[in-house]
Amino acid sequence: MFRSIVVLLSAAIVPFVQAEDCPQNTQEVALAIKTLTASSSCKFAIRSGGHTPYAGASNIEDGVTLDLQYLSAVEYDATNNAVNVGPGAQWNDVYDVLEPLGVMTTGGRSSTAGVRGLTLGGGISYFSPEHGLVCDNVREFKVVLADSRIVTASQTSNPDPLTVLKGGNNNFGIGGLVIYPESTIQEHFKALIKFADRIDENPRGSAIVMPVYQSSAGADLILNAYDYAEPVPRPAAYNEFLAIPGNISDTTGIRNMSSLAAELAGATTHSVYFGTLTFANDLRVMTKAHEIYMDVVSNLKVKGKGDWQIYVLYQPLPPAYWRQSVAKGGNSLGLEHFGDQVLCLYQPYISWQGAEQDALFEGAGADLVNRIRGYAESIGADNPYLYLNYADKTQDPLAGYGAESVKRMKAAAEKYDPVGVFQNLVPGGFKISTV
């Protein structure tokens, strides 16, 4: 489990600042915050993993970026069975330390995602069906407040921002990617719906269905990610998927967490768009969503240039996730209000090269989300929740947490940041003051 994550509500570098000038420890971050807030007009940004793709999320023009790259230490505490993680760490840093020790934690599925950002956004893990979201497995946070004080948020000290957590083990089990022709999509949707409906029977299983097109390959494909947290050959949880004939390739096997996370690492040399929405675990919505996806892809095949690719992710969002949250003290996401509804989390992920194509590809992603949302609403299968870590800058994920959570978050912001430093001087990210 996590023992401590240092949370700084801002961090990055001044343009052209030398790497050695970045904060080296929590005290230096506190000093930076104190210095920056001495002026009521100096805007700044915070960068840890830098995984969010849009401009301004973890950097700033005409301001200061605090870069947390040196606060990336990962230390395992065997006595307390906990791991201390710096906010500048990426998940591959965490797994590289834990795997040789034979332990594991509930962490990100992409090796290059930052620990801080994923955790504060909720965080979906391969272990989530059994252990809950990443944020629900944090024992304590170390926080630099707007007035530069360093405090610990735990169940016994400053509990307002706390969410609690537990980990797994090193022998991750069966996992990998399987590729199929696009013509089999209906079988995959049906299998995914059954998998999601039965996730309580197989809480160690995870599945994602991803239609994909890559300009370099020139083929419409289905890429499925299967991960089961026990070394069981061909787990029964995947029977419906495994019965689908015609797979083109298969990397599944007994794997460790670092190798699985590396398979889902995002592009680092391309511009990226992603957005999200949530809808009912409903074949009608998935079928229509794929129809819209194929229409959007056909347009991109004509207009897109150079190397580009598009993935769309369909993944279960089952009640098991929020039952774990409630059992561990709760969080701000508000998912428990959906009761026993089984939901589907949807994300288009598009990458391309060339700023002249930004409008084309960003528009394609927004078009996908808007058209699918419209259809889901028309049949009463929509849902207000937006997963913050997948949200586009034009979306408002905090509003989807529900009135009660928004009220609680605003009260905490008023208590710990009464002058609104992180609401006004840190423009990046999603702000509770605008909800």
Secondary structure as GFF3:
##gff-version 3
##sequence-region A 1 435
A	DSSP	beta_strand	2	8	.	.	.	ID=ss1
A	DSSP	three_ten_helix	19	21	.	.	.	ID=ss2
A	DSSP	alpha_helix	26	37	.	.	.	ID=ss3
A	DSSP	beta_strand	44	47	.	.	.	ID=ss4
A	DSSP	beta_strand	64	67	.	.	.	ID=ss5
A	DSSP	beta_strand	74	77	.	.	.	ID=ss6
A	DSSP	beta_strand	82	85	.	.	.	ID=ss7
A	DSSP	alpha_helix	91	98	.	.	.	ID=ss8
A	DSSP	three_ten_helix	99	101	.	.	.	ID=ss9
A	DSSP	beta_strand	103	104	.	.	.	ID=ss10
A	DSSP	alpha_helix	115	120	.	.	.	ID=ss11
A	DSSP	alpha_helix	128	131	.	.	.	ID=ss12
A	DSSP	three_ten_helix	134	137	.	.	.	ID=ss13
A	DSSP	beta_strand	141	144	.	.	.	ID=ss14
A	DSSP	beta_strand	150	153	.	.	.	ID=ss15
A	DSSP	beta_strand	168	169	.	.	.	ID=ss16
A	DSSP	beta_strand	173	181	.	.	.	ID=ss17
A	DSSP	three_ten_helix	182	184	.	.	.	ID=ss18
A	DSSP	alpha_helix	185	197	.	.	.	ID=ss19
A	DSSP	beta_strand	205	214	.	.	.	ID=ss20
A	DSSP	beta_strand	219	228	.	.	.	ID=ss21
A	DSSP	three_ten_helix	236	238	.	.	.	ID=ss22
A	DSSP	alpha_helix	239	242	.	.	.	ID=ss23
A	DSSP	beta_strand	249	250	.	.	.	ID=ss24
A	DSSP	beta_strand	253	255	.	.	.	ID=ss25
A	DSSP	alpha_helix	257	263	.	.	.	ID=ss26
A	DSSP	beta_strand	271	274	.	.	.	ID=ss27
A	DSSP	beta_strand	277	280	.	.	.	ID=ss28
A	DSSP	alpha_helix	283	303	.	.	.	ID=ss29
A	DSSP	beta_strand	309	317	.	.	.	ID=ss30
A	DSSP	alpha_helix	319	327	.	.	.	ID=ss31
A	DSSP	three_ten_helix	335	338	.	.	.	ID=ss32
A	DSSP	beta_strand	343	352	.	.	.	ID=ss33
A	DSSP	three_ten_helix	355	357	.	.	.	ID=ss34
A	DSSP	alpha_helix	358	378	.	.	.	ID=ss35
A	DSSP	beta_strand	382	383	.	.	.	ID=ss36
A	DSSP	three_ten_helix	388	390	.	.	.	ID=ss37
A	DSSP	three_ten_helix	397	401	.	.	.	ID=ss38
A	DSSP	alpha_helix	403	416	.	.	.	ID=ss39
A	DSSP	alpha_helix	421	424	.	.	.	ID=ss40
A	DSSP	three_ten_helix	432	434	.	.	.	ID=ss41
###
